[in-house]
Amino acid sequence: MAGGVVHVARDGGVARVTLDRAPLNLFEPGLIATLRDTIRQLGADRDVRVIVLTGAGRAFQAGMDVAVLRGLDVATAKALITSLQSAIGAVHDAPVPVIARINGAALGAGFELAIACDLRIAVSGAPLGLPEVQVGVPSVIEAALLPGAIGPARAAELLFTGDAVTAEVAAGWGLVNRVVPPAELDAAVDRVVARILAAAPGAIRLQKELVIRWRETDLRTAVQYGINAFAASYASDEAREGADAFLGKREPAWRRAR
């Protein structure tokens, strides 16, 4: 499914995706295309129930390779950022939850990649930020989510200064779910993964679809989407099995998501 700069390890319904371009997993056209194709293929696999995205070594993903940026003109810059949006958009639009396992720096496009994930679990002290203005370009793509996520004032400071904050600060802003010591990162991720796997596969996919729609529409329309999704959940046997298991004081026996 992937190779070279992106590795995938499958364990039941869990797909663990690792960016591996030492030392900082910097984006360049090959890594961008491989990440996009990998996430799309995983999303099309109905056996995948959760994706964990991380980086090899000491960084989650530290942004774009500046050597690539240096050689761009207007046309090639638009082509590059369009391809990056396609890759990060594939993460944002994945039909199952995506967890960012932030093992180190998440900067620039790497921060945007983390924002595109549904949950973020980070090691203590990991720097997160958008330094693009310091190298002559604006922050784009998922940076558009920042004002709604952390408020306009905090977003403006990150965007205009290019300064990074620690994972602890980001957690205080509600941008990171958990901050743990490095030795506890895998256990913290696995606990969240286990809770997702314990839920109904079809319901999780419906919930993820709603999360995406809620970000992109007005409140009245978002509520209507929810009503439709609730009704759609009864097209499978999950709702009945969930109720029967609860009333029978047993664990539910979920089937493969259709």
Backbone as CSV, one residue per row, in Angstrom:
resi,resn,N_x,N_y,N_z,CA_x,CA_y,CA_z,C_x,C_y,C_z
1,MET,0.827,-1.211,0.000,0.000,0.000,0.000,0.854,1.251,0.000
2,ALA,1.883,1.252,0.772,2.773,2.406,0.825,4.187,1.900,1.029
3,GLY,5.125,2.724,0.689,6.503,2.298,0.869,7.424,3.480,0.845
4,GLY,8.669,3.255,1.205,9.656,4.314,1.160,9.440,5.347,2.227
5,VAL,8.735,6.423,1.898,8.584,7.542,2.825,7.341,7.446,3.690
6,VAL,6.451,6.511,3.406,5.259,6.302,4.223,5.116,4.805,4.481
7,HIS,4.988,4.445,5.753,4.830,3.041,6.120,3.470,2.836,6.781
8,VAL,2.845,1.708,6.487,1.548,1.373,7.081,1.666,0.039,7.794
9,ALA,1.244,0.006,9.048,1.168,-1.227,9.815,-0.286,-1.454,10.176
10,ARG,-0.811,-2.617,9.826,-2.211,-2.937,10.100,-2.306,-3.900,11.274
11,ASP,-3.250,-3.627,12.150,-3.510,-4.495,13.291,-5.015,-4.522,13.488
12,GLY,-5.678,-5.521,12.900,-7.128,-5.548,12.950,-7.698,-4.334,12.237
13,GLY,-8.555,-3.603,12.926,-9.154,-2.420,12.316,-8.330,-1.161,12.441
14,VAL,-7.113,-1.272,12.972,-6.257,-0.099,13.186,-5.186,-0.038,12.108
15,ALA,-5.072,1.115,11.459,-4.007,1.355,10.483,-3.090,2.436,11.053
16,ARG,-1.832,2.076,11.259,-0.849,3.024,11.790,0.040,3.492,10.639
17,VAL,-0.046,4.779,10.355,0.651,5.379,9.214,1.810,6.218,9.737
18,THR,3.008,5.927,9.251,4.198,6.638,9.719,4.877,7.346,8.555
19,LEU,5.049,8.660,8.703,5.856,9.425,7.753,7.323,9.179,8.095
20,ASP,8.111,8.830,7.101,9.489,8.437,7.373,10.427,9.068,6.354
21,ARG,10.721,10.341,6.590,11.692,11.047,5.764,12.620,11.804,6.720
22,ALA,13.627,11.104,7.156,14.536,11.622,8.178,15.200,12.920,7.718
23,PRO,15.504,13.817,8.689,15.257,13.656,10.125,13.944,14.283,10.600
24,LEU,13.304,15.116,9.752,12.135,15.877,10.207,10.864,15.543,9.434
25,ASN,10.922,14.566,8.541,9.756,14.160,7.751,9.197,15.320,6.931
26,LEU,10.090,16.149,6.407,9.666,17.332,5.659,8.921,16.939,4.386
27,PHE,7.909,17.734,4.058,7.131,17.478,2.857,7.907,17.853,1.603
28,GLU,7.817,16.992,0.630,8.254,17.261,-0.741,7.272,16.502,-1.629
29,PRO,7.280,16.728,-2.952,6.222,16.166,-3.800,5.986,14.664,-3.629
30,GLY,7.046,13.874,-3.472,6.874,12.436,-3.336,6.147,12.046,-2.065
31,LEU,6.543,12.639,-0.939,5.891,12.338,0.334,4.436,12.805,0.317
32,ILE,4.197,13.963,-0.264,2.832,14.493,-0.338,1.929,13.529,-1.098
33,ALA,2.374,13.095,-2.274,1.556,12.204,-3.101,1.337,10.853,-2.429
34,THR,2.374,10.341,-1.786,2.250,9.031,-1.141,1.309,9.100,0.049
35,LEU,1.387,10.165,0.838,0.468,10.327,1.954,-0.967,10.402,1.461
36,ARG,-1.203,11.201,0.448,-2.569,11.334,-0.108,-3.100,9.974,-0.546
37,ASP,-2.318,9.252,-1.336,-2.781,7.967,-1.869,-2.993,6.945,-0.745
38,THR,-2.117,6.969,0.243,-2.235,6.034,1.362,-3.517,6.250,2.143
39,ILE,-3.796,7.494,2.493,-4.991,7.793,3.281,-6.256,7.486,2.482
40,ARG,-6.244,7.783,1.204,-7.419,7.482,0.377,-7.667,5.976,0.298
41,GLN,-6.605,5.196,0.138,-6.761,3.743,0.070,-7.275,3.184,1.393
42,LEU,-6.748,3.685,2.489,-7.220,3.224,3.791,-8.677,3.603,4.006
43,GLY,-9.051,4.794,3.592,-10.425,5.237,3.751,-11.410,4.395,2.958
44,ALA,-10.946,3.840,1.838,-11.820,3.014,0.998,-11.947,1.585,1.519
45,ASP,-11.139,1.227,2.497,-11.138,-0.122,3.061,-12.120,-0.179,4.230
46,ARG,-13.211,-0.909,4.086,-14.249,-0.945,5.113,-13.803,-1.670,6.378
47,ASP,-12.676,-2.377,6.309,-12.166,-3.029,7.512,-11.375,-2.075,8.404
48,VAL,-10.984,-0.920,7.875,-10.257,0.071,8.671,-11.245,0.846,9.523
49,ARG,-10.975,0.911,10.828,-11.889,1.586,11.741,-11.281,2.808,12.400
50,VAL,-9.969,2.914,12.399,-9.295,4.094,12.939,-7.894,4.151,12.334
51,ILE,-7.422,5.362,12.079,-6.082,5.584,11.536,-5.281,6.364,12.564
52,VAL,-4.062,5.912,12.832,-3.132,6.629,13.700,-2.005,7.152,12.810
53,LEU,-1.806,8.460,12.819,-0.809,9.100,11.960,0.317,9.650,12.814
54,THR,1.553,9.329,12.456,2.696,9.778,13.247,3.908,9.980,12.339
55,GLY,5.004,10.404,12.945,6.246,10.582,12.220,7.340,9.712,12.798
56,ALA,8.289,9.352,11.966,9.441,8.590,12.442,10.432,9.533,13.117
57,GLY,11.161,8.998,14.095,12.223,9.782,14.709,11.728,10.851,15.652
58,ARG,12.342,12.042,15.589,12.108,13.063,16.607,11.064,14.101,16.227
59,ALA,10.438,13.969,15.082,9.419,14.942,14.675,8.167,14.229,14.193
60,PHE,7.028,14.857,14.444,5.783,14.422,13.820,5.863,14.767,12.335
61,GLN,5.966,16.036,12.054,6.190,16.527,10.689,6.494,18.002,10.829
62,ALA,7.647,18.422,10.321,8.131,19.775,10.600,7.960,20.738,9.433
63,GLY,7.035,20.442,8.515,6.711,21.407,7.484,7.239,21.052,6.116
64,MET,7.241,22.048,5.249,7.689,21.875,3.872,9.202,21.994,3.786
65,ASP,9.783,21.228,2.914,11.216,21.318,2.649,11.481,22.676,1.995
66,VAL,12.208,23.534,2.680,12.452,24.890,2.173,13.229,24.858,0.869
67,ALA,14.029,23.835,0.649,14.749,23.710,-0.625,13.763,23.570,-1.786
68,VAL,12.624,22.945,-1.533,11.584,22.844,-2.555,10.926,24.205,-2.759
69,LEU,10.637,24.901,-1.668,10.000,26.218,-1.768,10.858,27.209,-2.542
70,ARG,12.149,27.109,-2.357,13.070,28.092,-2.958,13.010,28.092,-4.481
71,GLY,12.680,26.951,-5.073,12.702,26.867,-6.523,11.375,27.128,-7.208
72,LEU,10.373,27.610,-6.467,9.041,27.761,-7.042,8.850,29.104,-7.743
73,ASP,7.906,29.124,-8.689,7.374,30.364,-9.229,5.866,30.346,-8.982
74,VAL,5.147,31.315,-9.519,3.719,31.408,-9.217,2.977,30.135,-9.615
75,ALA,3.241,29.636,-10.810,2.518,28.462,-11.298,2.876,27.207,-10.504
76,THR,4.156,26.984,-10.264,4.558,25.770,-9.546,4.196,25.857,-8.064
77,ALA,4.164,27.092,-7.527,3.730,27.249,-6.138,2.267,26.845,-5.996
78,LYS,1.437,27.250,-6.935,0.018,26.889,-6.871,-0.161,25.383,-7.014
79,ALA,0.615,24.766,-7.901,0.513,23.325,-8.095,0.935,22.574,-6.832
80,LEU,2.014,23.037,-6.187,2.500,22.364,-4.989,1.501,22.481,-3.840
81,ILE,1.001,23.684,-3.613,0.102,23.856,-2.477,-1.238,23.172,-2.741
82,THR,-1.633,23.061,-3.999,-2.848,22.326,-4.338,-2.673,20.843,-4.036
83,SER,-1.498,20.303,-4.356,-1.245,18.897,-4.058,-1.187,18.661,-2.555
84,LEU,-0.608,19.609,-1.817,-0.562,19.474,-0.358,-1.962,19.528,0.226
85,GLN,-2.787,20.422,-0.287,-4.177,20.489,0.182,-4.898,19.179,-0.077
86,SER,-4.595,18.542,-1.196,-5.227,17.271,-1.516,-4.846,16.203,-0.497
87,ALA,-3.568,16.197,-0.092,-3.106,15.205,0.885,-3.686,15.471,2.271
88,ILE,-3.592,16.717,2.725,-4.121,17.051,4.045,-5.645,16.938,4.038
89,GLY,-6.265,17.286,2.914,-7.708,17.136,2.792,-8.143,15.684,2.884
90,ALA,-7.321,14.770,2.382,-7.638,13.345,2.485,-7.678,12.913,3.943
91,VAL,-6.802,13.479,4.757,-6.813,13.192,6.192,-8.072,13.776,6.837
92,HIS,-8.340,15.028,6.551,-9.526,15.696,7.104,-10.802,14.952,6.743
93,ASP,-10.895,14.464,5.494,-12.124,13.855,4.992,-12.154,12.344,5.142
94,ALA,-11.153,11.742,5.766,-11.154,10.291,5.948,-12.453,9.857,6.621
95,PRO,-13.046,8.744,6.205,-14.347,8.348,6.739,-14.301,7.716,8.123
96,VAL,-13.106,7.602,8.694,-12.948,7.067,10.051,-12.112,8.056,10.862
97,PRO,-12.144,7.970,12.184,-11.336,8.882,12.990,-9.844,8.733,12.703
98,VAL,-9.167,9.869,12.655,-7.716,9.893,12.481,-7.112,10.536,13.727
99,ILE,-6.179,9.826,14.354,-5.512,10.313,15.556,-4.097,10.744,15.194
100,ALA,-3.745,11.978,15.522,-2.372,12.440,15.353,-1.569,12.028,16.583
101,ARG,-0.622,11.144,16.384,0.306,10.735,17.445,1.512,11.665,17.319
102,ILE,1.478,12.756,18.067,2.470,13.824,17.892,3.683,13.509,18.765
103,ASN,4.665,12.886,18.143,5.860,12.416,18.851,6.961,13.462,18.914
104,GLY,6.730,14.622,18.316,7.729,15.681,18.309,7.177,16.877,17.561
105,ALA,8.041,17.685,16.999,7.642,18.942,16.371,6.554,18.747,15.314
106,ALA,5.535,19.605,15.369,4.490,19.685,14.354,4.441,21.143,13.919
107,LEU,5.115,21.455,12.828,5.320,22.840,12.429,4.875,23.054,10.989
108,GLY,4.376,24.247,10.710,3.977,24.569,9.349,2.936,23.601,8.835
109,ALA,3.231,23.017,7.683,2.305,22.051,7.102,2.085,20.864,8.027
110,GLY,3.059,20.569,8.886,2.893,19.495,9.855,1.872,19.842,10.916
111,PHE,1.810,21.106,11.297,0.782,21.569,12.228,-0.584,21.504,11.561
112,GLU,-0.632,21.912,10.297,-1.887,21.835,9.550,-2.342,20.385,9.401
113,LEU,-1.389,19.476,9.202,-1.716,18.059,9.120,-2.307,17.575,10.437
114,ALA,-1.728,17.998,11.548,-2.250,17.612,12.860,-3.649,18.176,13.081
115,ILE,-3.876,19.414,12.659,-5.202,20.024,12.809,-6.241,19.266,11.996
116,ALA,-5.829,18.712,10.861,-6.750,17.961,10.009,-7.194,16.658,10.650
117,CYS,-6.420,16.158,11.600,-6.798,14.935,12.311,-7.942,15.234,13.278
118,ASP,-8.613,14.199,13.718,-9.752,14.368,14.611,-9.331,14.514,16.067
119,LEU,-8.284,13.817,16.453,-7.772,13.890,17.818,-6.263,14.034,17.760
120,ARG,-5.711,14.717,18.791,-4.273,14.949,18.839,-3.749,14.572,20.228
121,ILE,-2.809,13.640,20.249,-2.165,13.219,21.487,-0.679,13.474,21.316
122,ALA,-0.100,14.283,22.204,1.256,14.785,21.993,2.168,14.491,23.164
123,VAL,3.440,14.398,22.863,4.435,14.274,23.924,4.671,15.640,24.547
124,SER,5.006,15.644,25.814,5.257,16.895,26.524,6.391,17.661,25.863
125,GLY,6.188,18.959,25.759,7.209,19.835,25.201,7.249,19.916,23.697
126,ALA,6.447,19.132,22.988,6.470,19.168,21.519,6.069,20.562,21.028
127,PRO,6.874,21.175,20.139,6.512,22.492,19.620,5.502,22.391,18.479
128,LEU,4.494,23.250,18.526,3.482,23.320,17.482,3.387,24.771,17.029
129,GLY,3.422,24.973,15.725,3.347,26.348,15.257,3.330,26.451,13.749
130,LEU,3.186,27.705,13.299,3.072,28.011,11.876,4.104,29.080,11.510
131,PRO,5.336,28.670,11.237,6.403,29.648,11.007,6.493,30.172,9.577
132,GLU,5.488,29.913,8.735,5.599,30.230,7.314,5.949,31.688,7.030
133,VAL,5.338,32.630,7.790,5.607,34.046,7.486,7.078,34.387,7.690
134,GLN,7.779,33.583,8.479,9.199,33.834,8.706,10.064,33.403,7.519
135,VAL,9.480,32.628,6.597,10.215,32.253,5.382,9.524,32.781,4.128
136,GLY,8.630,33.772,4.307,8.130,34.522,3.168,6.817,34.084,2.564
137,VAL,6.088,33.170,3.212,4.800,32.737,2.666,3.763,32.710,3.790
138,PRO,2.471,32.798,3.457,1.439,32.728,4.500,1.128,31.284,4.867
139,SER,0.522,31.102,6.024,-0.003,29.796,6.417,-1.376,29.625,5.775
140,VAL,-1.623,28.441,5.230,-2.852,28.226,4.457,-3.476,26.879,4.829
141,ILE,-4.350,26.401,4.018,-5.034,25.102,4.124,-5.741,24.990,5.480
142,GLU,-5.359,24.031,6.329,-6.079,23.808,7.581,-5.857,24.914,8.605
143,ALA,-4.944,25.832,8.348,-4.808,26.991,9.228,-6.113,27.772,9.291
144,ALA,-6.953,27.595,8.280,-8.252,28.265,8.263,-9.150,27.808,9.407
145,LEU,-8.864,26.629,9.976,-9.661,26.125,11.091,-9.277,26.756,12.425
146,LEU,-8.120,27.403,12.477,-7.598,27.874,13.757,-8.488,28.888,14.476
147,PRO,-8.965,29.940,13.806,-9.781,30.911,14.555,-10.974,30.274,15.255
148,GLY,-11.636,29.329,14.582,-12.766,28.661,15.210,-12.358,27.709,16.311
149,ALA,-11.140,27.168,16.204,-10.684,26.171,17.175,-10.135,26.797,18.446
150,ILE,-9.382,27.888,18.321,-8.708,28.458,19.489,-9.030,29.933,19.709
151,GLY,-9.887,30.500,18.851,-10.239,31.908,18.982,-9.400,32.779,18.067
152,PRO,-9.957,33.902,17.626,-9.256,34.746,16.661,-7.979,35.375,17.191
153,ALA,-7.929,35.728,18.467,-6.733,36.392,19.000,-5.546,35.441,19.048
154,ARG,-5.766,34.247,19.572,-4.676,33.266,19.628,-4.246,32.858,18.231
155,ALA,-5.222,32.662,17.342,-4.882,32.301,15.968,-4.056,33.390,15.305
156,ALA,-4.444,34.639,15.516,-3.714,35.746,14.907,-2.273,35.801,15.394
157,GLU,-2.069,35.554,16.684,-0.699,35.583,17.208,0.156,34.499,16.573
158,LEU,-0.382,33.290,16.465,0.375,32.214,15.823,0.664,32.537,14.358
159,LEU,-0.337,33.046,13.657,-0.200,33.277,12.220,0.721,34.449,11.901
160,PHE,0.660,35.523,12.697,1.424,36.721,12.380,2.845,36.711,12.919
161,THR,3.091,35.977,13.994,4.439,35.935,14.548,5.251,34.740,14.055
162,GLY,4.566,33.649,13.714,5.268,32.432,13.357,5.833,31.689,14.555
163,ASP,5.526,32.178,15.760,6.050,31.537,16.973,5.334,30.222,17.247
164,ALA,6.068,29.281,17.836,5.491,28.001,18.229,5.073,28.047,19.692
165,VAL,4.154,27.166,20.038,3.770,26.964,21.435,4.032,25.503,21.773
166,THR,4.111,25.202,23.046,4.304,23.824,23.457,2.984,23.056,23.402
167,ALA,3.100,21.743,23.419,1.903,20.909,23.442,1.043,21.224,24.662
168,GLU,1.686,21.558,25.770,0.939,21.889,26.985,0.078,23.128,26.790
169,VAL,0.639,24.143,26.154,-0.137,25.359,25.875,-1.271,25.037,24.909
170,ALA,-0.971,24.281,23.865,-1.991,23.908,22.886,-3.116,23.117,23.539
171,ALA,-2.782,22.283,24.513,-3.815,21.528,25.237,-4.703,22.473,26.041
172,GLY,-4.094,23.487,26.645,-4.864,24.474,27.391,-5.824,25.248,26.508
173,TRP,-5.483,25.371,25.231,-6.345,26.042,24.263,-7.406,25.116,23.684
174,GLY,-7.346,23.834,24.018,-8.294,22.877,23.469,-7.894,22.317,22.123
175,LEU,-6.648,22.557,21.707,-6.195,22.107,20.394,-5.568,20.719,20.445
176,VAL,-5.092,20.310,21.605,-4.513,18.987,21.813,-5.334,18.281,22.882
177,ASN,-5.650,17.018,22.647,-6.494,16.269,23.587,-5.757,15.859,24.849
178,ARG,-4.525,15.350,24.677,-3.746,14.874,25.810,-2.278,15.153,25.581
179,VAL,-1.565,15.436,26.675,-0.104,15.600,26.647,0.468,14.612,27.644
180,VAL,1.424,13.808,27.182,1.978,12.751,28.031,3.494,12.706,27.868
181,PRO,4.211,12.128,28.828,5.644,11.913,28.647,5.881,10.977,27.464
182,PRO,7.038,11.081,26.820,7.307,10.232,25.653,7.085,8.748,25.902
183,ALA,7.472,8.263,27.067,7.344,6.831,27.360,5.885,6.387,27.450
184,GLU,4.957,7.342,27.595,3.545,6.997,27.752,2.716,7.284,26.501
185,LEU,3.386,7.720,25.429,2.641,8.142,24.241,1.852,6.993,23.627
186,ASP,2.480,5.863,23.410,1.783,4.750,22.766,0.610,4.262,23.611
187,ALA,0.803,4.187,24.911,-0.280,3.740,25.781,-1.455,4.704,25.728
188,ALA,-1.167,6.003,25.695,-2.240,7.002,25.638,-3.013,6.895,24.325
189,VAL,-2.284,6.709,23.233,-2.945,6.533,21.935,-3.783,5.260,21.931
190,ASP,-3.209,4.184,22.449,-3.914,2.895,22.430,-5.197,2.923,23.255
191,ARG,-5.208,3.691,24.329,-6.431,3.790,25.130,-7.560,4.430,24.328
192,VAL,-7.232,5.472,23.576,-8.250,6.121,22.754,-8.684,5.198,21.620
193,VAL,-7.722,4.539,20.986,-8.035,3.591,19.917,-8.988,2.512,20.424
194,ALA,-8.714,1.985,21.601,-9.554,0.920,22.158,-10.988,1.384,22.362
195,ARG,-11.167,2.617,22.805,-12.516,3.139,23.014,-13.253,3.292,21.679
196,ILE,-12.535,3.702,20.634,-13.165,3.814,19.313,-13.548,2.436,18.793
197,LEU,-12.661,1.466,18.963,-12.940,0.110,18.495,-14.088,-0.536,19.261
198,ALA,-14.334,-0.086,20.478,-15.432,-0.642,21.263,-16.792,-0.152,20.784
199,ALA,-16.796,0.919,20.005,-18.047,1.492,19.510,-18.476,0.795,18.216
200,ALA,-19.702,1.066,17.795,-20.245,0.451,16.585,-19.545,1.011,15.346
201,PRO,-18.996,0.160,14.477,-18.254,0.644,13.313,-19.066,1.561,12.409
202,GLY,-20.309,1.175,12.127,-21.137,2.011,11.263,-21.473,3.341,11.904
203,ALA,-21.740,3.322,13.205,-22.045,4.562,13.915,-20.847,5.500,13.920
204,ILE,-19.651,4.942,14.051,-18.443,5.769,14.007,-18.307,6.435,12.655
205,ARG,-18.567,5.701,11.585,-18.474,6.298,10.248,-19.540,7.385,10.051
206,LEU,-20.744,7.144,10.553,-21.773,8.184,10.485,-21.362,9.407,11.303
207,GLN,-20.782,9.164,12.491,-20.357,10.272,13.336,-19.262,11.080,12.672
208,LYS,-18.305,10.388,12.016,-17.226,11.110,11.338,-17.771,11.949,10.189
209,GLU,-18.729,11.403,9.462,-19.351,12.176,8.388,-20.017,13.428,8.938
210,LEU,-20.680,13.289,10.078,-21.317,14.447,10.694,-20.297,15.484,11.146
211,VAL,-19.214,15.025,11.754,-18.171,15.957,12.212,-17.678,16.809,11.051
212,ILE,-17.444,16.178,9.910,-16.997,16.924,8.729,-18.066,17.916,8.291
213,ARG,-19.299,17.459,8.217,-20.389,18.333,7.764,-20.607,19.491,8.735
214,TRP,-20.498,19.227,10.039,-20.697,20.283,11.025,-19.681,21.407,10.859
215,ARG,-18.487,21.078,10.429,-17.457,22.098,10.238,-17.758,22.994,9.035
216,GLU,-18.568,22.493,8.118,-18.675,23.145,6.816,-20.043,23.737,6.521
217,THR,-20.936,23.770,7.519,-22.283,24.237,7.235,-22.827,25.059,8.397
218,ASP,-23.978,25.641,8.210,-24.620,26.426,9.257,-25.310,25.508,10.258
219,LEU,-25.681,26.071,11.400,-26.220,25.274,12.492,-27.502,24.550,12.111
220,ARG,-28.428,25.237,11.471,-29.708,24.615,11.131,-29.497,23.413,10.212
221,THR,-28.639,23.577,9.204,-28.368,22.468,8.287,-27.641,21.341,9.003
222,ALA,-26.721,21.697,9.904,-25.974,20.691,10.646,-26.913,19.837,11.496
223,VAL,-27.902,20.471,12.127,-28.863,19.724,12.935,-29.669,18.763,12.059
224,GLN,-30.051,19.211,10.880,-30.813,18.344,9.978,-29.982,17.147,9.534
225,TYR,-28.706,17.380,9.261,-27.809,16.271,8.922,-27.816,15.236,10.051
226,GLY,-27.799,15.721,11.286,-27.796,14.816,12.422,-29.063,13.987,12.495
227,ILE,-30.187,14.604,12.243,-31.462,13.877,12.245,-31.437,12.759,11.204
228,ASN,-30.946,13.100,10.013,-30.878,12.104,8.939,-29.913,10.966,9.299
229,ALA,-28.789,11.310,9.921,-27.812,10.286,10.289,-28.371,9.352,11.356
230,PHE,-29.106,9.908,12.309,-29.718,9.068,13.354,-30.669,8.058,12.730
231,ALA,-31.497,8.524,11.813,-32.421,7.612,11.137,-31.661,6.576,10.319
232,ALA,-30.601,7.001,9.644,-29.821,6.093,8.803,-29.154,4.997,9.616
233,SER,-28.878,5.263,10.883,-28.225,4.248,11.710,-29.102,3.013,11.891
234,TYR,-30.411,3.163,11.670,-31.323,2.023,11.806,-31.431,1.205,10.519
235,ALA,-30.663,1.577,9.491,-30.610,0.774,8.275,-29.785,-0.489,8.482
236,SER,-28.957,-0.507,9.523,-28.196,-1.704,9.889,-28.740,-2.252,11.205
237,ASP,-28.133,-3.323,11.692,-28.593,-3.904,12.954,-27.854,-3.354,14.160
238,GLU,-27.007,-2.320,13.956,-26.183,-1.830,15.061,-27.013,-1.234,16.188
239,ALA,-28.018,-0.443,15.850,-28.810,0.210,16.896,-29.538,-0.830,17.751
240,ARG,-30.089,-1.855,17.098,-30.776,-2.904,17.864,-29.779,-3.706,18.701
241,GLU,-28.631,-4.040,18.110,-27.627,-4.798,18.855,-27.110,-3.981,20.038
242,GLY,-26.899,-2.706,19.835,-26.431,-1.859,20.931,-27.429,-1.819,22.076
243,ALA,-28.698,-1.677,21.740,-29.738,-1.639,22.773,-29.871,-2.989,23.467
244,ASP,-29.861,-4.073,22.672,-29.981,-5.411,23.260,-28.810,-5.702,24.198
245,ALA,-27.602,-5.312,23.788,-26.426,-5.561,24.622,-26.502,-4.764,25.915
246,PHE,-26.925,-3.518,25.812,-27.038,-2.672,27.007,-28.064,-3.266,27.982
247,LEU,-29.223,-3.610,27.459,-30.281,-4.136,28.328,-29.927,-5.521,28.864
248,GLY,-29.164,-6.282,28.085,-28.763,-7.615,28.517,-27.483,-7.635,29.323
249,LYS,-26.925,-6.450,29.578,-25.695,-6.320,30.362,-24.570,-7.205,29.813
250,ARG,-24.352,-7.078,28.489,-23.281,-7.808,27.822,-22.566,-6.892,26.843
251,GLU,-21.438,-7.332,26.348,-20.714,-6.561,25.343,-21.395,-6.729,23.986
252,PRO,-21.517,-5.660,23.206,-22.139,-5.796,21.883,-21.241,-6.563,20.932
253,ALA,-21.868,-7.262,20.005,-21.141,-8.003,18.970,-21.334,-7.265,17.651
254,TRP,-20.424,-6.342,17.387,-20.546,-5.523,16.175,-20.094,-6.311,14.948
255,ARG,-20.764,-6.061,13.861,-20.363,-6.642,12.589,-19.504,-5.649,11.826
256,ARG,-18.901,-6.132,10.741,-18.106,-5.262,9.867,-19.004,-4.163,9.330
257,ALA,-18.477,-2.927,9.312,-19.247,-1.795,8.785,-19.542,-2.005,7.307
258,ARG,-20.777,-1.705,6.916,-21.146,-1.880,5.511,-21.028,-0.555,4.784
